[in-house]
Amino acid sequence: MTTRTLELAGFILIALCLGVVQINLLAAQGVLFSAAAIVWLVVAVRDGRRPQTPAFFLPLLVYAALTLVSAAFSSNPLASFVDSKQLLMFLMVPIVARFATGRRATQAIDVIIAIGAAGALVGIVQFAMLGRNDLDHRPMGMLGHWMTYSGVLMLVTCAAVARLIFTPSRNAWPLVAVPALLVALVVTNTRNAWIGAFLAVSALLAIRNWKLVVIAPILAGLAFLVAPGEIQRRANSILNPSDLGNRDRRVMWKIGADIIKDHPVVGVGPEMIADRTDRTGPLRHEGVYASYRQNYPDAVNASNPHLHNVPIQIAAERGLPALAAWLWFVVVAARDLWRQMRARVAPAVAGAGLAALIAMVAAGMLEYNFGDSEFLMLFLGLITLPYAATRPESSDGALSAR
């Protein structure tokens, strides 16, 4: 099989993976991503050269190495190493960088938006017709949890808006997808995703034309006025200090600070925050959350799976050096995406990547989205596509770009 054929196969696999991850993790990760990784390895061996990757891949590798060090010092190293298998998803970066080059980057964005819009319609139907319309029963699309669903919707909304405002009007087909994505995002009742999408879309509008930045608050205000009462109450709770979710998050962050103070270098280890006493065998363990929680009688929940803040979670689990590596990754990615936006090189793809980064960081102040597999795969793909778009296609097998 020729290298050109392999590259086309790799592109199809990874583009479908970035789309399908929005509806089924097993198919995306276990089938499409694994197959794309095998094709990538074959092509890389044939090339005999070091894979070309964006600059932010180096801090990601450092972060991965520090995570493994933390796992080695964990109270249950086996459980921590098993949890660290998620680091394999970082291969998304070199795979996308190799296969989604040139025009293919835009085609991958189109696949993501098209499948994302279909997933949004599922969520809208769940909200309107299937009783998933309160805080305990929110739309989930075809995913397993509404937090995951809202985070994925947030990223796809960013990509669709970027594709819309930085593409010539004759090719602005995402106009039909944006309304569905926005409605589905609203009805998830998930505040961190609302905030992340709002800030990211506002940034895109400001980059396009600073006068357009008023559109985002106007749309948000209109959405609030026409939204059902439950959604209005949820929006009002964002700044309410007595809201149960807000109260519990403040306690979680205090607990995180205590853990970091006691374990500043390597943290307590991946997967060691929450109890996993429901498991059997060597993966069963008691997390540290309960022992720290007893110092805070105002805590709402008896246990939490994580600390609902990306920087605090990383530092508590993996130590301050790992947090520094993650911050290095964010800064380098932001710098390069901003430079590409200013240079107007594949601006729609670059805008999707920059907006995804802004949304991840903003929403990540209230949710540990960087640890969500579906979210992480799509996020890494979106921030790598701009780099891939700047590279010439090494084969001519791609479909014609829009």
C-alpha positions, -999 to 999 in steps of 0.1 A, spaced: 0 0 0 14 34 -10 22 61 15 -4 84 -2 -31 58 3 -21 53 39 -22 90 45 -57 93 31 -68 64 52 -53 80 83 -71 112 76 -105 96 71 -100 76 103 -89 106 125 -115 129 110 -143 104 117 -128 99 152 -131 136 160 -167 135 148 -178 102 163 -163 109 198 -192 133 202 -216 104 202 -197 72 211 -164 70 229 -159 33 224 -162 36 186 -141 67 185 -113 57 208 -113 19 206 -118 16 169 -111 48 149 -84 63 170 -66 30 175 -67 23 138 -55 59 130 -26 54 154 -16 21 137 -16 38 103 4 67 118 30 43 132 34 26 98 38 59 80 62 72 106 84 41 103 84 43 65 94 80 68 122 73 92 120 109 104 110 125 137 72 134 135 64 171 130 44 184 158 33 219 171 54 235 198 29 228 225 35 191 222 67 193 241 51 206 273 24 180 269 51 153 269 67 168 300 33 169 317 28 132 307 62 123 322 55 141 354 21 124 356 39 90 355 63 101 382 33 111 404 17 77 397 49 59 408 47 77 442 10 72 446 -4 52 476 -18 29 450 5 30 420 -14 4 400 -46 24 401 -27 56 393 -9 40 363 -42 25 350 -58 60 352 -28 74 334 -36 54 302 -55 86 292 -21 100 283 -22 79 252 -47 103 239 -19 129 235 -11 109 203 -40 128 188 -15 157 183 10 140 160 -17 120 142 -37 150 133 -6 170 125 4 143 100 -29 134 84 -51 165 85 -27 188 65 -37 217 42 -73 216 31 -80 185 50 -80 205 83 -110 224 71 -127 192 60 -121 177 95 -137 208 111 -167 203 88 -170 166 99 -169 177 136 -196 204 131 -219 181 111 -219 153 136 -220 178 165 -251 194 150 -268 160 148 -258 153 185 -273 187 194 -306 178 179 -307 147 200 -302 168 231 -329 192 222 -354 163 217 -344 149 251 -351 183 267 -383 190 249 -399 156 247 -382 130 269 -383 147 303 -346 156 306 -353 192 316 -342 196 353 -308 196 371 -309 160 380 -320 149 345 -303 170 318 -298 163 281 -269 140 275 -271 135 237 -257 101 230 -230 104 257 -229 91 292 -231 123 312 -244 158 307 -211 174 318 -193 156 290 -221 164 265 -221 201 274 -183 203 272 -183 187 238 -211 210 226 -191 240 239 -161 230 217 -182 223 186 -200 256 190 -166 274 191 -156 255 159 -189 263 141 -188 300 150 -152 303 139 -160 285 106 -190 308 101 -174 342 108 -140 336 91 -153 319 60 -166 335 28 -204 338 29 -208 314 0 -192 287 20 -207 295 54 -228 263 56 -223 261 95 -250 288 97 -275 260 97 -257 242 126 -250 271 149 -286 276 161 -290 239 171 -257 239 188 -265 271 208 -300 258 218 -286 224 229 -258 241 249 -284 263 267 -307 235 276 -278 214 292 -281 238 322 -243 236 326 -229 268 337 -192 262 331 -199 254 294 -221 285 291 -192 307 304 -166 290 283 -186 293 251 -196 329 258 -160 341 264 -147 321 234 -173 334 210 -168 369 223 -131 366 216 -138 354 180 -162 383 174 -136 408 187 -109 393 165 -131 395 135 -142 431 142 -141 446 177 -175 462 171 -191 428 168 -183 419 204 -217 434 215 -234 405 197 -225 379 223 -241 397 253 -271 406 232 -277 370 222 -271 358 258 -296 384 271 -322 373 245 -316 336 253 -322 344 290 -355 362 283 -370 334 263 -356 305 283 -377 284 306 -378 292 342 -354 265 353 -327 278 329 -333 313 341 -328 302 377 -297 283 367 -283 314 350 -291 336 381 -273 311 403 -239 317 387 -232 347 410 -252 334 439 -228 325 468 -254 305 486 -261 282 456 -253 246 467 -230 240 437 -211 272 443 -207 264 480 -194 229 473 -169 242 448 -155 266 472 -150 238 497 -134 216 470 -109 243 461 -100 248 498 -95 210 501 -74 211 469 -52 239 484 -47 217 516 -37 187 495 -13 208 475 2 222 507 8 187 520 19 171 487 35 199 466 59 180 445 42 148 431 7 153 445 -13 123 458 -13 105 425 -37 102 396 -71 89 407 -63 93 444 -86 122 451 -119 103 451 -128 70 469 -129 40 446 -142 16 473 -169 3 449 -142 -15 430 -128 -49 437 -92 -62 437 -60 -41 435 -78 -10 420 -99 -6 451 -87 23 473 -98 51 496 -92 86 482 -79 115 503 -110 137 498 -130 123 527 -101 128 552 -97 165 542 -135 171 539 -139 165 577 -122 199 582 -150 217 564 -185 212 579 -200 235 553 -192 210 525 -223 199 506 -214 165 491 -199 137 511 -176 129 482 -167 142 448 -150 125 418 -127 155 413 -121 191 425 -140 209 397 -110 230 387 -84 220 362 -53 237 377 -62 227 413 -70 191 403 -37 188 384 -16 203 412 -34 182 439 -31 149 419 2 154 401 21 182 419 31 217 412 57 208 385 29 191 365 8 222 369 37 243 356 40 220 326 3 223 319 4 261 321 35 260 298 13 240 273 -15 266 275 8 296 270 26 281 241 -7 270 224 -22 304 229 8 322 216 10 301 184 -28 301 177 -28 339 182 1 344 158 -17 323 132 -49 343 136 -29 376 132 -12 361 101 -47 351 87 -34 317 78 -64 293 77 -82 317 100 -114 296 103 -94 266 115 -71 288 137 -101 305 152 -116 271 161 -84 261 179 -80 294 197 -117 295 208 -114 258 220 -84 268 241 -102 298 256 -133 278 263 -113 249 279 -95 273 303 -125 293 312 -148 263 318 -120 245 334 -121 269 363 -154 253 373 -150 218 359 -122 192 354 -128 191 317 -91 183 309 -97 149 325 -127 140 304 -118 115 276 -143 127 250 -136 163 257 -98 158 257 -98 140 224 -119 166 206 -100 195 223 -65 182 213 -78 177 177 -92 212 175 -60 229 187 -38 208 164 -58 213 132 -45 249 128 -9 237 128 -18 209 103 -36 235 81 -3 254 76 15 223 63 12 213 26 -7 182 18 17 154 11 -8 137 -11 -36 148 -34 -62 124 -22 -82 149 -1 -117 159 -11 -121 193 -25 -121 219 3 -150 243 8 
